[in-house]
């Protein structure tokens, strides 16, 4: 019963917000990013791909989803770390002009991170006798700052910074990531 009331309230609120929109601005924005970040715990850079899609509720607020993958091979012996994460996002436009937007936001969702580290080689065969392996699923939160610049009516270049963390401290390696991507204004 509570779910029905919650759904009805969300529907009414979103329809009020949608009526307040400027119809000349895009309503659906999405695209792809490449990302990189320095992970101090393993002293290496990670690289990855991903994307997001968001729906503009009003002049300043967007909701949507995003998902990314990032990995690093460290110690140059086959040791690696990887994380895949995604979730629901909320974005707030804190500054905008005709050609650019500055946004803050957060993503709330889940992640799977894996780490394999070669520990002790067997000197006779060069095969590792001891390998460290971990794989964990966890809840994640990712606050971010994003800048978008319109290169045409249908496309924006985007630069984004985030810091992915887990409230349960189950992310093995964290750090600030930088994203560069292209977003498309799909419904105008």
Secondary structure, DSSP 8 states (H G I E B T S, - for coil): -HHHHHHHHHHHHHHHHHHTS-TTS-SEEEEEEEEEEEETTTTEEEEEEEEEEEEE-SSSEEEEEEEEEEEEE-TTSS-EEEEEEEEEEEEEEEEE-SSEEEEEEEEEEEEEEEEEEEEEEETTTTEEEEEEEEEEEEEEEEEEEEEEEESSSSEEEEEEEEEEE-TT---SS--EEEEEEEEEEEE-
